[in-house]
Amino acid sequence: MAEQTQRQMFACPCCGYFTLEDSGGFCLCPVCYWEDDGQGDHDANVVRGGPNGSLSLTDARANYAAFGASMPDRAAYVRPPRHDEMPPTRPTE
């Protein structure tokens, strides 16, 4: 029987689901289609250009909330998050 190893996944800075194999490694998130170029909360309002074009992370997050994808024209490429990609839940107080 082969040994199964669990990979550590990283949270997408746009949608928050644990879908990325590398942090800042230009991976595409299958849940929101954001390409992780290393942008985070510290510079979320900056438009970096590059793989995400004229979109800031803040704009991509708003698009994900409204359309289910980082850009409306990317909605056909996304999928719902799987159970194992969900962020940890916090206990209610």
C-alpha positions as CSV (number, residue, x, y, z in Angstrom):
1,M,0.0,0.0,0.0
2,A,1.4,3.4,-1.0
3,E,1.9,6.0,1.7
4,Q,-0.3,9.0,1.2
5,T,1.2,12.3,2.1
6,Q,-0.8,15.4,2.7
7,R,0.5,18.6,1.0
8,Q,0.5,21.9,2.8
9,M,-1.7,24.2,0.9
10,F,-1.7,28.0,1.1
11,A,-4.7,30.3,1.3
12,C,-5.5,32.3,-1.8
13,P,-5.2,36.0,-1.0
14,C,-8.3,36.7,-3.0
15,C,-10.9,34.2,-1.9
16,G,-9.2,32.8,1.2
17,Y,-9.6,29.1,0.3
18,F,-6.6,26.8,0.7
19,T,-6.0,26.0,-3.0
20,L,-2.4,27.1,-3.7
21,E,0.6,24.8,-3.6
22,D,2.9,27.7,-3.2
23,S,2.5,31.2,-1.7
24,G,3.4,33.9,-4.1
25,G,4.4,31.4,-6.7
26,F,2.1,32.5,-9.5
27,C,-0.3,29.6,-9.0
28,L,-3.8,30.0,-10.3
29,C,-6.6,29.6,-7.8
30,P,-9.2,27.2,-9.2
31,V,-11.9,28.7,-6.9
32,C,-11.6,32.4,-8.0
33,Y,-9.0,32.3,-10.8
34,W,-6.7,34.9,-9.1
35,E,-3.0,34.4,-10.0
36,D,-1.0,34.6,-6.8
37,D,1.8,37.1,-7.5
38,G,2.6,37.6,-3.9
39,Q,0.2,40.5,-3.4
40,G,-1.4,40.6,0.1
41,D,-3.2,42.8,2.6
42,H,-0.2,45.1,2.9
43,D,-0.6,46.3,-0.7
44,A,-4.1,45.1,-1.6
45,N,-5.1,48.4,-3.2
46,V,-2.1,48.6,-5.5
47,V,-2.5,47.7,-9.2
48,R,0.6,45.7,-9.9
49,G,-0.2,44.8,-13.5
50,G,1.4,41.5,-14.4
51,P,-0.7,38.4,-14.4
52,N,-3.8,40.1,-12.9
53,G,-3.7,43.0,-15.4
54,S,-5.4,46.3,-14.2
55,L,-6.9,44.6,-11.1
56,S,-5.9,45.3,-7.5
57,L,-6.4,42.5,-4.9
58,T,-9.1,44.7,-3.3
59,D,-11.0,44.9,-6.6
60,A,-10.6,41.1,-7.2
61,R,-12.0,40.4,-3.7
62,A,-15.0,42.6,-4.4
63,N,-15.5,40.8,-7.8
64,Y,-15.3,37.4,-6.1
65,A,-18.0,38.5,-3.6
66,A,-20.2,39.7,-6.5
67,F,-19.5,37.3,-9.3
68,G,-17.8,34.3,-7.8
69,A,-14.5,35.0,-9.7
70,S,-11.7,37.5,-9.4
71,M,-12.9,39.0,-12.8
72,P,-16.4,38.6,-14.2
73,D,-15.0,37.1,-17.5
74,R,-13.2,34.4,-15.5
75,A,-16.4,33.0,-13.9
76,A,-16.5,30.2,-16.5
77,Y,-13.2,28.8,-15.3
78,V,-13.8,28.6,-11.6
79,R,-15.2,25.8,-9.4
80,P,-16.7,25.7,-5.9
81,P,-14.3,25.1,-3.1
82,R,-13.9,21.6,-1.8
83,H,-14.4,20.7,1.9
84,D,-10.7,20.2,2.4
85,E,-10.0,23.7,1.1
86,M,-12.1,25.6,3.6
87,P,-10.4,27.9,6.0
88,P,-10.5,26.9,9.7
89,T,-13.5,28.0,11.5
90,R,-13.3,30.0,14.7
91,P,-15.3,28.9,17.7
92,T,-18.3,31.1,18.5
93,E,-18.2,33.1,21.6
